[in-house]
């Protein structure tokens, strides 16, 4: 009887865990070396996930994971987000791991949180020495998922008063990395009280983020 009770308790535990893990997949934030604040915008991805689950009928786990650039765990995520304000350094092994991940079907979204640009461009050359970032035209499908952005990325924060730009790295016709510059999408995804952005701006940022995630998951 005691053995039966133990087995029943074990079965209940397994079923409870299975029920709790009903999400289809998880996404992750990229942890990198160099001293830059890879951990910035703590509320941004949970809010984007919630928005996508509610408005695009996705089934993403509610909290993002953290994955290191050189980790084999990188390959378990279909979508990885990177942000920060400062220095980024990829070792040769990390650059090769990130390259392998992107060439095998993974997708990287880099969001310049102001100050990242000079560092990330140099480090991504380690990943793809044969490619340059190219500006993504406004008629690209990434701007025409559920939400239409005929003029490209929305502007969330001003910083240098430059227009927002979307850049990409394209390998054999596939967009493997999308880089949002001079827009601060991640800040727009954060809880309203963090930056006190007007709700229409937050909604535009979330919609664009949903487009990026949707495109990353559905492109061939």
LOFI-51394 format. One line per field, with one value per atom (N, C-alpha, C): residue number from 1; residue in one letter; y, x, z. Coordinates in nm, 3 decimals. Layout:
% LOFI-51394
nr <- (NUM; ...)
rest <- (A; ...)
north <- (Y; ...)
east <- (X; ...)
up <- (Z; ...)
***
This chain:
% LOFI-51394
nr <- (1; 1; 1; 2; 2; 2; 3; 3; 3; 4; 4; 4; 5; 5; 5; 6; 6; 6; 7; 7; 7; 8; 8; 8; 9; 9; 9; 10; 10; 10; 11; 11; 11; 12; 12; 12; 13; 13; 13; 14; 14; 14; 15; 15; 15; 16; 16; 16; 17; 17; 17; 18; 18; 18; 19; 19; 19; 20; 20; 20; 21; 21; 21; 22; 22; 22; 23; 23; 23; 24; 24; 24; 25; 25; 25; 26; 26; 26; 27; 27; 27; 28; 28; 28; 29; 29; 29; 30; 30; 30; 31; 31; 31; 32; 32; 32; 33; 33; 33; 34; 34; 34; 35; 35; 35; 36; 36; 36; 37; 37; 37; 38; 38; 38; 39; 39; 39; 40; 40; 40; 41; 41; 41; 42; 42; 42; 43; 43; 43; 44; 44; 44; 45; 45; 45; 46; 46; 46; 47; 47; 47; 48; 48; 48; 49; 49; 49; 50; 50; 50; 51; 51; 51; 52; 52; 52; 53; 53; 53; 54; 54; 54; 55; 55; 55; 56; 56; 56; 57; 57; 57; 58; 58; 58; 59; 59; 59; 60; 60; 60; 61; 61; 61; 62; 62; 62; 63; 63; 63; 64; 64; 64; 65; 65; 65; 66; 66; 66; 67; 67; 67; 68; 68; 68; 69; 69; 69; 70; 70; 70; 71; 71; 71; 72; 72; 72; 73; 73; 73; 74; 74; 74; 75; 75; 75; 76; 76; 76; 77; 77; 77; 78; 78; 78; 79; 79; 79; 80; 80; 80; 81; 81; 81; 82; 82; 82; 83; 83; 83; 84; 84; 84; 85; 85; 85; 86; 86; 86; 87; 87; 87; 88; 88; 88; 89; 89; 89; 90; 90; 90; 91; 91; 91; 92; 92; 92; 93; 93; 93; 94; 94; 94; 95; 95; 95; 96; 96; 96; 97; 97; 97; 98; 98; 98; 99; 99; 99; 100; 100; 100; 101; 101; 101; 102; 102; 102; 103; 103; 103; 104; 104; 104; 105; 105; 105; 106; 106; 106; 107; 107; 107; 108; 108; 108; 109; 109; 109; 110; 110; 110; 111; 111; 111; 112; 112; 112; 113; 113; 113; 114; 114; 114; 115; 115; 115; 116; 116; 116; 117; 117; 117; 118; 118; 118; 119; 119; 119; 120; 120; 120; 121; 121; 121; 122; 122; 122; 123; 123; 123; 124; 124; 124; 125; 125; 125; 126; 126; 126; 127; 127; 127; 128; 128; 128; 129; 129; 129; 130; 130; 130; 131; 131; 131; 132; 132; 132; 133; 133; 133; 134; 134; 134; 135; 135; 135; 136; 136; 136; 137; 137; 137; 138; 138; 138; 139; 139; 139; 140; 140; 140; 141; 141; 141; 142; 142; 142; 143; 143; 143; 144; 144; 144; 145; 145; 145; 146; 146; 146; 147; 147; 147; 148; 148; 148; 149; 149; 149; 150; 150; 150; 151; 151; 151; 152; 152; 152; 153; 153; 153; 154; 154; 154; 155; 155; 155; 156; 156; 156; 157; 157; 157; 158; 158; 158; 159; 159; 159; 160; 160; 160; 161; 161; 161; 162; 162; 162; 163; 163; 163; 164; 164; 164; 165; 165; 165; 166; 166; 166; 167; 167; 167; 168; 168; 168; 169; 169; 169; 170; 170; 170; 171; 171; 171; 172; 172; 172; 173; 173; 173; 174; 174; 174; 175; 175; 175; 176; 176; 176; 177; 177; 177; 178; 178; 178; 179; 179; 179; 180; 180; 180; 181; 181; 181; 182; 182; 182; 183; 183; 183; 184; 184; 184; 185; 185; 185; 186; 186; 186; 187; 187; 187; 188; 188; 188; 189; 189; 189; 190; 190; 190; 191; 191; 191; 192; 192; 192; 193; 193; 193; 194; 194; 194; 195; 195; 195; 196; 196; 196; 197; 197; 197; 198; 198; 198; 199; 199; 199; 200; 200; 200; 201; 201; 201; 202; 202; 202; 203; 203; 203; 204; 204; 204; 205; 205; 205; 206; 206; 206; 207; 207; 207; 208; 208; 208; 209; 209; 209; 210; 210; 210; 211; 211; 211; 212; 212; 212; 213; 213; 213; 214; 214; 214; 215; 215; 215; 216; 216; 216; 217; 217; 217; 218; 218; 218; 219; 219; 219; 220; 220; 220)
rest <- (X; X; X; X; X; X; X; X; X; X; X; X; X; X; X; X; X; X; X; X; X; X; X; X; X; X; X; X; X; X; X; X; X; X; X; X; X; X; X; X; X; X; X; X; X; X; X; X; X; X; X; X; X; X; X; X; X; X; X; X; X; X; X; X; X; X; X; X; X; X; X; X; X; X; X; X; X; X; X; X; X; X; X; X; X; X; X; X; X; X; X; X; X; X; X; X; X; X; X; X; X; X; X; X; X; X; X; X; X; X; X; X; X; X; X; X; X; X; X; X; X; X; X; X; X; X; X; X; X; X; X; X; X; X; X; X; X; X; X; X; X; X; X; X; X; X; X; X; X; X; X; X; X; X; X; X; X; X; X; X; X; X; X; X; X; X; X; X; X; X; X; X; X; X; X; X; X; X; X; X; X; X; X; X; X; X; X; X; X; X; X; X; X; X; X; X; X; X; X; X; X; X; X; X; X; X; X; X; X; X; X; X; X; X; X; X; X; X; X; X; X; X; X; X; X; X; X; X; X; X; X; X; X; X; X; X; X; X; X; X; X; X; X; X; X; X; X; X; X; X; X; X; X; X; X; X; X; X; X; X; X; X; X; X; X; X; X; X; X; X; X; X; X; X; X; X; X; X; X; X; X; X; X; X; X; X; X; X; X; X; X; X; X; X; X; X; X; X; X; X; X; X; X; X; X; X; X; X; X; X; X; X; X; X; X; X; X; X; X; X; X; X; X; X; X; X; X; X; X; X; X; X; X; X; X; X; X; X; X; X; X; X; X; X; X; X; X; X; X; X; X; X; X; X; X; X; X; X; X; X; X; X; X; X; X; X; X; X; X; X; X; X; X; X; X; X; X; X; X; X; X; X; X; X; X; X; X; X; X; X; X; X; X; X; X; X; X; X; X; X; X; X; X; X; X; X; X; X; X; X; X; X; X; X; X; X; X; X; X; X; X; X; X; X; X; X; X; X; X; X; X; X; X; X; X; X; X; X; X; X; X; X; X; X; X; X; X; X; X; X; X; X; X; X; X; X; X; X; X; X; X; X; X; X; X; X; X; X; X; X; X; X; X; X; X; X; X; X; X; X; X; X; X; X; X; X; X; X; X; X; X; X; X; X; X; X; X; X; X; X; X; X; X; X; X; X; X; X; X; X; X; X; X; X; X; X; X; X; X; X; X; X; X; X; X; X; X; X; X; X; X; X; X; X; X; X; X; X; X; X; X; X; X; X; X; X; X; X; X; X; X; X; X; X; X; X; X; X; X; X; X; X; X; X; X; X; X; X; X; X; X; X; X; X; X; X; X; X; X; X; X; X; X; X; X; X; X; X; X; X; X; X; X; X; X; X; X; X; X; X; X; X; X; X; X; X; X; X; X; X; X; X; X; X; X; X; X; X; X; X; X; X; X; X; X; X; X; X; X; X; X; X; X; X; X; X; X; X; X; X; X; X; X; X; X; X; X; X; X; X; X; X; X; X; X; X; X; X; X; X)
north <- (-0.121; 0.000; 0.126; 0.120; 0.236; 0.261; 0.149; 0.161; 0.221; 0.178; 0.230; 0.379; 0.419; 0.562; 0.644; 0.590; 0.659; 0.676; 0.569; 0.574; 0.675; 0.678; 0.773; 0.917; 0.942; 1.075; 1.116; 1.019; 1.048; 1.081; 1.005; 1.030; 1.167; 1.205; 1.336; 1.445; 1.425; 1.523; 1.539; 1.426; 1.430; 1.501; 1.468; 1.532; 1.681; 1.719; 1.861; 1.937; 1.877; 1.942; 1.955; 1.846; 1.849; 1.955; 1.968; 2.069; 2.209; 2.227; 2.359; 2.398; 2.297; 2.325; 2.310; 2.384; 2.374; 2.473; 2.552; 2.646; 2.572; 2.633; 2.571; 2.588; 2.702; 2.728; 2.843; 2.864; 2.976; 3.062; 3.188; 3.276; 3.319; 3.377; 3.406; 3.542; 3.594; 3.715; 3.670; 3.735; 3.696; 3.762; 3.680; 3.728; 3.727; 3.843; 3.855; 3.919; 3.907; 3.966; 4.103; 4.174; 4.304; 4.417; 4.391; 4.493; 4.564; 4.545; 4.608; 4.545; 4.623; 4.577; 4.494; 4.369; 4.276; 4.254; 4.279; 4.253; 4.370; 4.473; 4.593; 4.558; 4.650; 4.638; 4.509; 4.499; 4.375; 4.337; 4.434; 4.401; 4.391; 4.415; 4.426; 4.294; 4.189; 4.063; 3.999; 3.998; 3.945; 4.018; 4.149; 4.225; 4.193; 4.178; 4.142; 4.003; 3.910; 3.775; 3.777; 3.851; 3.861; 3.920; 4.023; 4.087; 3.988; 3.912; 3.815; 3.702; 3.656; 3.548; 3.593; 3.718; 3.769; 3.811; 3.865; 3.926; 3.845; 3.755; 3.673; 3.526; 3.498; 3.359; 3.270; 3.326; 3.246; 3.176; 3.086; 3.010; 3.004; 3.123; 3.136; 3.131; 3.067; 3.068; 3.211; 3.238; 3.377; 3.451; 3.380; 3.444; 3.398; 3.493; 3.457; 3.387; 3.310; 3.254; 3.349; 3.320; 3.390; 3.285; 3.316; 3.220; 3.292; 3.228; 3.285; 3.261; 3.354; 3.348; 3.215; 3.167; 3.047; 2.917; 2.923; 2.804; 2.717; 2.583; 2.496; 2.510; 2.564; 2.587; 2.689; 2.768; 2.869; 2.805; 2.682; 2.616; 2.569; 2.584; 2.541; 2.652; 2.772; 2.885; 2.930; 2.943; 2.990; 3.140; 3.212; 3.359; 3.403; 3.483; 3.536; 3.688; 3.757; 3.903; 3.953; 4.057; 4.116; 4.266; 4.321; 4.466; 4.515; 4.644; 4.701; 4.839; 4.902; 5.037; 5.043; 4.939; 4.953; 4.845; 4.813; 4.729; 4.584; 4.527; 4.386; 4.322; 4.204; 4.130; 3.984; 3.934; 3.793; 3.730; 3.621; 3.544; 3.474; 3.419; 3.348; 3.230; 3.160; 3.044; 3.089; 3.201; 3.252; 3.298; 3.366; 3.412; 3.293; 3.187; 3.069; 3.001; 2.996; 2.936; 3.014; 3.147; 3.231; 3.216; 3.208; 3.187; 3.055; 2.949; 2.818; 2.819; 2.888; 2.899; 2.969; 3.080; 3.156; 3.082; 3.013; 2.939; 2.814; 2.767; 2.646; 2.677; 2.804; 2.840; 2.933; 2.966; 3.058; 3.201; 3.287; 3.428; 3.515; 3.620; 3.715; 3.853; 3.908; 4.048; 4.129; 4.226; 4.318; 4.450; 4.501; 4.630; 4.725; 4.828; 4.926; 5.008; 4.994; 5.067; 5.199; 5.246; 5.369; 5.344; 5.345; 5.326; 5.191; 5.105; 4.970; 4.965; 5.059; 5.050; 5.028; 5.108; 5.100; 4.967; 4.902; 4.775; 4.656; 4.658; 4.541; 4.525; 4.633; 4.621; 4.551; 4.586; 4.524; 4.377; 4.343; 4.204; 4.116; 4.170; 4.088; 4.060; 4.140; 4.108; 3.982; 3.953; 3.827; 3.709; 3.731; 3.626; 3.604; 3.715; 3.708; 3.803; 3.763; 3.852; 3.880; 3.795; 3.811; 3.901; 3.943; 4.021; 4.155; 4.250; 4.378; 4.389; 4.470; 4.506; 4.587; 4.550; 4.626; 4.680; 4.798; 4.853; 4.776; 4.741; 4.665; 4.761; 4.742; 4.836; 4.830; 4.939; 4.949; 4.849; 4.795; 4.699; 4.554; 4.537; 4.402; 4.340; 4.208; 4.142; 4.163; 4.194; 4.214; 4.334; 4.427; 4.543; 4.522; 4.402; 4.376; 4.243; 4.215; 4.096; 4.131; 4.103; 4.141; 4.293; 4.362; 4.508; 4.569; 4.671; 4.733; 4.857; 4.861; 4.977; 5.026; 5.104; 5.145; 5.235; 5.295; 5.382; 5.322; 5.192; 5.125; 5.136; 5.128; 5.123; 5.248; 5.230; 5.347; 5.408; 5.534; 5.604; 5.606; 5.546; 5.542; 5.652; 5.657; 5.761; 5.833; 5.959; 6.044; 6.020; 6.029; 6.016; 6.118; 6.076; 6.167; 6.233; 6.218; 6.280; 6.232; 6.105; 6.043; 5.960; 5.936; 5.851; 5.706; 5.632; 5.491; 5.412; 5.312; 5.231; 5.083; 5.000; 4.856; 4.799; 4.734; 4.672; 4.521; 4.453; 4.308; 4.244; 4.120; 4.034; 3.925; 3.911; 3.818; 3.712; 3.587; 3.474; 3.388; 3.378; 3.298; 3.331; 3.460; 3.507; 3.507; 3.460; 3.452; 3.557; 3.633; 3.732; 3.658; 3.653; 3.578; 3.668; 3.797; 3.893; 4.024; 4.076; 4.207; 4.300; 4.416; 4.513; 4.641; 4.670; 4.793; 4.902; 5.013; 5.120; 5.253; 5.332; 5.465; 5.459; 5.356; 5.346; 5.315; 5.227; 5.187; 5.107; 5.009; 4.925; 4.864; 4.811; 4.745; 4.836; 4.964; 5.058; 5.073; 5.070; 5.080; 4.959; 4.843; 4.722; 4.720; 4.803; 4.798; 4.843; 4.813; 4.862; 5.014; 5.064; 5.205; 5.298; 5.260; 5.349; 5.356; 5.267; 5.269; 5.393; 5.424; 5.538; 5.643; 5.612; 5.704; 5.741; 5.645; 5.670; 5.670; 5.755; 5.754; 5.615; 5.577; 5.444; 5.419; 5.516; 5.490; 5.452; 5.513; 5.481; 5.340; 5.306; 5.170; 5.066; 5.095; 5.000; 4.983; 5.092; 5.081; 4.997; 5.017; 4.937; 4.790; 4.760; 4.621; 4.557; 4.632; 4.578; 4.549; 4.638; 4.614; 4.493; 4.483; 4.367; 4.238; 4.242; 4.125; 4.090; 4.191; 4.165; 4.095; 4.143; 4.083; 3.937; 3.912; 3.775; 3.686; 3.737; 3.660; 3.627; 3.725; 3.703; 3.600; 3.612; 3.521; 3.376; 3.354; 3.219; 3.159; 3.244; 3.194; 3.203; 3.279; 3.287; 3.151; 3.125; 2.998; 2.999)
east <- (0.083; 0.000; 0.087; 0.193; 0.283; 0.349; 0.388; 0.452; 0.354; 0.228; 0.126; 0.105; 0.101; 0.084; 0.200; 0.321; 0.439; 0.433; 0.390; 0.379; 0.273; 0.161; 0.055; 0.102; 0.175; 0.229; 0.327; 0.409; 0.504; 0.432; 0.323; 0.245; 0.180; 0.126; 0.065; 0.168; 0.289; 0.396; 0.432; 0.447; 0.480; 0.371; 0.245; 0.134; 0.127; 0.157; 0.155; 0.262; 0.382; 0.491; 0.455; 0.399; 0.360; 0.255; 0.159; 0.054; 0.112; 0.212; 0.272; 0.354; 0.404; 0.489; 0.409; 0.302; 0.216; 0.254; 0.357; 0.399; 0.464; 0.460; 0.518; 0.670; 0.718; 0.862; 0.897; 1.027; 1.077; 1.166; 1.180; 1.277; 1.378; 1.489; 1.596; 1.659; 1.718; 1.800; 1.946; 2.025; 2.164; 2.255; 2.332; 2.432; 2.568; 2.635; 2.764; 2.866; 2.993; 3.101; 3.139; 3.226; 3.274; 3.236; 3.143; 3.104; 2.974; 2.919; 2.792; 2.676; 2.571; 2.459; 2.360; 2.400; 2.316; 2.181; 2.175; 2.058; 1.960; 1.983; 1.897; 1.754; 1.663; 1.520; 1.458; 1.457; 1.416; 1.271; 1.184; 1.042; 1.003; 1.099; 1.064; 1.020; 1.099; 1.062; 0.936; 0.919; 0.792; 0.670; 0.681; 0.568; 0.547; 0.656; 0.642; 0.582; 0.627; 0.572; 0.423; 0.382; 0.240; 0.160; 0.214; 0.147; 0.130; 0.235; 0.228; 0.132; 0.133; 0.041; -0.105; -0.130; -0.267; -0.315; -0.227; -0.268; -0.233; -0.136; -0.097; -0.125; -0.193; -0.225; -0.102; 0.009; 0.129; 0.120; 0.211; 0.211; 0.353; 0.407; 0.544; 0.545; 0.645; 0.660; 0.667; 0.604; 0.583; 0.710; 0.813; 0.940; 1.051; 1.134; 1.245; 1.356; 1.436; 1.558; 1.674; 1.787; 1.912; 2.009; 2.071; 2.163; 2.292; 2.404; 2.534; 2.568; 2.643; 2.674; 2.740; 2.828; 2.902; 2.840; 2.721; 2.660; 2.593; 2.603; 2.527; 2.376; 2.333; 2.190; 2.131; 2.216; 2.168; 2.079; 2.112; 2.043; 1.902; 1.864; 1.729; 1.626; 1.669; 1.578; 1.563; 1.441; 1.421; 1.445; 1.440; 1.451; 1.530; 1.635; 1.719; 1.727; 1.711; 1.711; 1.836; 1.896; 2.018; 2.001; 2.043; 2.033; 2.147; 2.148; 2.250; 2.292; 2.375; 2.423; 2.573; 2.648; 2.793; 2.868; 2.985; 3.081; 3.033; 3.068; 3.039; 3.167; 3.197; 3.313; 3.274; 3.291; 3.273; 3.411; 3.437; 3.558; 3.541; 3.650; 3.641; 3.543; 3.549; 3.460; 3.315; 3.290; 3.153; 3.101; 3.185; 3.144; 3.110; 3.189; 3.162; 3.033; 3.009; 2.886; 2.763; 2.772; 2.661; 2.639; 2.745; 2.734; 2.664; 2.707; 2.646; 2.498; 2.465; 2.325; 2.242; 2.291; 2.215; 2.206; 2.311; 2.309; 2.223; 2.198; 2.118; 1.969; 1.931; 1.789; 1.752; 1.847; 1.818; 1.804; 1.753; 1.730; 1.774; 1.848; 1.896; 1.836; 1.770; 1.726; 1.815; 1.885; 1.969; 1.896; 1.879; 1.813; 1.910; 1.954; 2.046; 1.974; 2.020; 1.960; 2.033; 2.100; 2.179; 2.321; 2.414; 2.555; 2.610; 2.526; 2.568; 2.631; 2.594; 2.621; 2.769; 2.856; 2.998; 3.059; 3.004; 3.059; 2.999; 2.869; 2.805; 2.841; 2.862; 2.900; 3.035; 3.128; 3.261; 3.254; 3.175; 3.169; 3.093; 2.991; 2.918; 3.002; 3.109; 3.201; 3.281; 3.298; 3.361; 3.270; 3.141; 3.042; 3.026; 3.014; 2.996; 3.094; 3.222; 3.319; 3.287; 3.206; 3.176; 3.055; 2.987; 2.865; 2.874; 2.798; 2.778; 2.631; 2.602; 2.464; 2.411; 2.294; 2.229; 2.097; 2.060; 1.933; 1.818; 1.721; 1.606; 1.502; 1.459; 1.364; 1.227; 1.153; 1.023; 0.921; 0.943; 0.848; 0.882; 0.978; 1.018; 0.907; 0.888; 0.781; 0.789; 0.906; 0.916; 0.832; 0.808; 0.725; 0.579; 0.547; 0.411; 0.359; 0.380; 0.321; 0.177; 0.134; -0.002; -0.018; 0.090; 0.086; 0.168; 0.114; 0.177; 0.255; 0.382; 0.467; 0.524; 0.445; 0.487; 0.609; 0.642; 0.759; 0.869; 0.862; 0.967; 0.947; 1.056; 1.052; 0.989; 0.912; 0.862; 0.973; 0.957; 1.055; 1.004; 1.079; 1.038; 1.108; 1.241; 1.318; 1.408; 1.434; 1.504; 1.655; 1.721; 1.867; 1.934; 1.989; 2.064; 1.977; 1.846; 1.752; 1.774; 1.816; 1.830; 1.706; 1.678; 1.563; 1.590; 1.490; 1.510; 1.541; 1.627; 1.665; 1.667; 1.626; 1.634; 1.739; 1.840; 1.946; 1.938; 1.997; 1.994; 2.117; 2.140; 2.240; 2.162; 2.187; 2.112; 2.206; 2.172; 2.251; 2.166; 2.209; 2.138; 1.989; 1.959; 1.822; 1.744; 1.803; 1.733; 1.787; 1.697; 1.735; 1.763; 1.889; 1.927; 1.942; 1.962; 1.979; 1.913; 1.830; 1.767; 1.814; 1.863; 1.922; 1.840; 1.770; 1.691; 1.776; 1.792; 1.885; 1.811; 1.846; 1.787; 1.635; 1.588; 1.444; 1.413; 1.496; 1.473; 1.343; 1.325; 1.205; 1.192; 1.304; 1.300; 1.252; 1.288; 1.236; 1.085; 1.038; 0.894; 0.817; 0.884; 0.819; 0.809; 0.888; 0.894; 0.763; 0.748; 0.634; 0.624; 0.504; 0.482; 0.554; 0.558; 0.616; 0.768; 0.832; 0.978; 1.027; 0.967; 1.010; 0.900; 0.779; 0.665; 0.637; 0.656; 0.624; 0.472; 0.422; 0.278; 0.234; 0.113; 0.066; 0.065; 0.029; 0.035; 0.176; 0.278; 0.416; 0.451; 0.410; 0.434; 0.366; 0.246; 0.174; 0.243; 0.293; 0.366; 0.492; 0.562; 0.683; 0.649; 0.543; 0.503; 0.458; 0.387; 0.342; 0.460; 0.559; 0.677; 0.754; 0.765; 0.830; 0.759; 0.627; 0.548; 0.573; 0.586; 0.620; 0.754; 0.853; 0.987; 0.983; 0.917; 0.909; 0.830; 0.719; 0.638; 0.715; 0.786; 0.866; 0.975; 1.043; 1.152; 1.105; 0.984; 0.932; 0.873; 0.841; 0.768; 0.844; 0.954; 1.026; 1.087; 1.099; 1.155; 1.306)
up <- (0.000; 0.000; 0.000; 0.080; 0.089; -0.046; -0.113; -0.245; -0.346; -0.342; -0.432; -0.410; -0.282; -0.249; -0.304; -0.292; -0.343; -0.494; -0.562; -0.708; -0.752; -0.678; -0.711; -0.692; -0.585; -0.560; -0.669; -0.712; -0.820; -0.949; -0.976; -1.098; -1.094; -0.980; -0.965; -0.987; -0.935; -0.953; -1.100; -1.171; -1.313; -1.392; -1.364; -1.435; -1.404; -1.281; -1.243; -1.318; -1.328; -1.401; -1.549; -1.606; -1.748; -1.773; -1.681; -1.697; -1.690; -1.601; -1.585; -1.708; -1.782; -1.897; -2.027; -2.035; -2.153; -2.262; -2.240; -2.343; -2.459; -2.577; -2.696; -2.700; -2.655; -2.659; -2.566; -2.549; -2.470; -2.559; -2.521; -2.584; -2.478; -2.521; -2.426; -2.452; -2.346; -2.354; -2.359; -2.444; -2.464; -2.361; -2.292; -2.195; -2.262; -2.260; -2.327; -2.233; -2.270; -2.193; -2.248; -2.175; -2.218; -2.125; -2.034; -1.937; -1.968; -2.087; -2.120; -2.043; -2.024; -1.941; -2.023; -2.049; -2.124; -2.056; -1.926; -1.842; -1.841; -1.920; -1.919; -1.957; -1.924; -1.960; -1.904; -1.774; -1.708; -1.734; -1.756; -1.776; -1.925; -2.013; -2.156; -2.217; -2.205; -2.270; -2.210; -2.077; -2.025; -2.080; -2.096; -2.153; -2.300; -2.375; -2.517; -2.531; -2.448; -2.451; -2.423; -2.321; -2.286; -2.403; -2.465; -2.578; -2.693; -2.724; -2.834; -2.803; -2.680; -2.643; -2.653; -2.615; -2.615; -2.753; -2.835; -2.960; -3.085; -3.074; -3.188; -3.162; -3.051; -3.014; -3.009; -2.965; -2.944; -2.808; -2.785; -2.661; -2.606; -2.578; -2.531; -2.378; -2.321; -2.175; -2.126; -2.013; -1.969; -1.932; -1.890; -1.853; -1.946; -1.987; -2.075; -1.998; -2.067; -2.011; -2.038; -1.977; -2.007; -2.062; -2.175; -2.237; -2.275; -2.249; -2.282; -2.429; -2.487; -2.630; -2.669; -2.584; -2.617; -2.571; -2.514; -2.457; -2.563; -2.550; -2.640; -2.622; -2.508; -2.483; -2.579; -2.643; -2.738; -2.845; -2.882; -2.993; -2.956; -2.830; -2.789; -2.801; -2.843; -2.852; -2.997; -3.046; -3.184; -3.199; -3.087; -3.090; -2.969; -2.994; -2.886; -2.901; -2.791; -2.788; -2.718; -2.773; -2.716; -2.704; -2.591; -2.572; -2.484; -2.454; -2.368; -2.416; -2.332; -2.362; -2.394; -2.356; -2.358; -2.433; -2.382; -2.452; -2.466; -2.579; -2.610; -2.659; -2.608; -2.656; -2.676; -2.798; -2.828; -2.844; -2.775; -2.802; -2.937; -2.989; -3.116; -3.105; -2.993; -2.974; -2.965; -2.896; -2.884; -3.020; -3.095; -3.229; -3.318; -3.309; -3.390; -3.347; -3.217; -3.166; -3.211; -3.204; -3.248; -3.399; -3.474; -3.618; -3.649; -3.582; -3.605; -3.570; -3.462; -3.420; -3.528; -3.580; -3.679; -3.812; -3.850; -3.976; -3.967; -3.847; -3.830; -3.811; -3.823; -3.815; -3.703; -3.617; -3.507; -3.556; -3.468; -3.504; -3.388; -3.419; -3.318; -3.344; -3.242; -3.249; -3.157; -3.214; -3.137; -3.128; -3.006; -2.987; -2.919; -2.992; -2.937; -2.831; -2.709; -2.597; -2.574; -2.678; -2.686; -2.634; -2.726; -2.693; -2.735; -2.786; -2.824; -2.964; -3.048; -3.191; -3.224; -3.168; -3.206; -3.167; -3.066; -3.020; -3.096; -3.116; -3.175; -3.322; -3.392; -3.532; -3.546; -3.459; -3.463; -3.426; -3.325; -3.279; -3.377; -3.443; -3.540; -3.664; -3.688; -3.796; -3.763; -3.635; -3.596; -3.630; -3.617; -3.643; -3.793; -3.868; -4.013; -4.080; -4.091; -4.155; -4.301; -4.363; -4.505; -4.530; -4.425; -4.442; -4.369; -4.418; -4.351; -4.311; -4.211; -4.184; -4.303; -4.350; -4.457; -4.405; -4.451; -4.405; -4.469; -4.386; -4.432; -4.489; -4.613; -4.674; -4.608; -4.620; -4.553; -4.605; -4.724; -4.779; -4.742; -4.655; -4.612; -4.527; -4.534; -4.457; -4.306; -4.252; -4.107; -4.062; -4.153; -4.122; -4.161; -4.208; -4.258; -4.206; -4.081; -4.022; -3.983; -3.862; -3.824; -3.825; -3.789; -3.779; -3.892; -3.954; -4.069; -4.027; -4.064; -4.038; -4.170; -4.246; -4.380; -4.382; -4.267; -4.261; -4.174; -4.155; -4.079; -3.929; -3.856; -3.711; -3.649; -3.542; -3.469; -3.384; -3.352; -3.268; -3.125; -3.034; -2.893; -2.814; -2.821; -2.752; -2.852; -2.827; -2.923; -2.927; -2.813; -2.804; -2.896; -3.009; -3.096; -3.202; -3.188; -3.282; -3.426; -3.437; -3.569; -3.599; -3.725; -3.757; -3.717; -3.676; -3.645; -3.772; -3.758; -3.871; -3.832; -3.924; -3.905; -3.998; -3.942; -4.020; -4.006; -4.101; -4.094; -4.152; -4.113; -4.176; -4.248; -4.376; -4.460; -4.513; -4.490; -4.537; -4.629; -4.754; -4.854; -4.858; -4.856; -4.867; -4.737; -4.630; -4.502; -4.406; -4.346; -4.245; -4.114; -4.075; -3.955; -3.832; -3.856; -3.747; -3.785; -3.696; -3.717; -3.607; -3.647; -3.555; -3.558; -3.449; -3.439; -3.374; -3.447; -3.410; -3.402; -3.300; -3.279; -3.263; -3.197; -3.171; -3.026; -2.961; -2.822; -2.805; -2.891; -2.879; -2.740; -2.689; -2.558; -2.447; -2.453; -2.354; -2.368; -2.491; -2.514; -2.464; -2.457; -2.406; -2.254; -2.189; -2.042; -1.978; -1.848; -1.772; -1.788; -1.795; -1.825; -1.728; -1.601; -1.500; -1.508; -1.583; -1.592; -1.666; -1.781; -1.861; -1.880; -1.833; -1.847; -1.993; -2.081; -2.221; -2.240; -2.331; -2.361; -2.410; -2.375; -2.410; -2.561; -2.646; -2.791; -2.838; -2.780; -2.817; -2.769; -2.648; -2.597; -2.686; -2.728; -2.812; -2.948; -3.003; -3.129; -3.113; -3.002; -2.976; -2.961; -2.887; -2.868; -2.998; -3.079; -3.208; -3.300; -3.301; -3.383; -3.330; -3.198; -3.140; -3.175; -3.175; -3.214; -3.360; -3.446; -3.586; -3.600; -3.525; -3.533; -3.490; -3.378; -3.327; -3.422; -3.473; -3.566; -3.693; -3.746; -3.867; -3.842; -3.728; -3.696; -3.692; -3.647; -3.629; -3.756; -3.853; -3.969; -4.100; -4.106; -4.232; -4.266; -4.393; -4.438; -4.424)
***
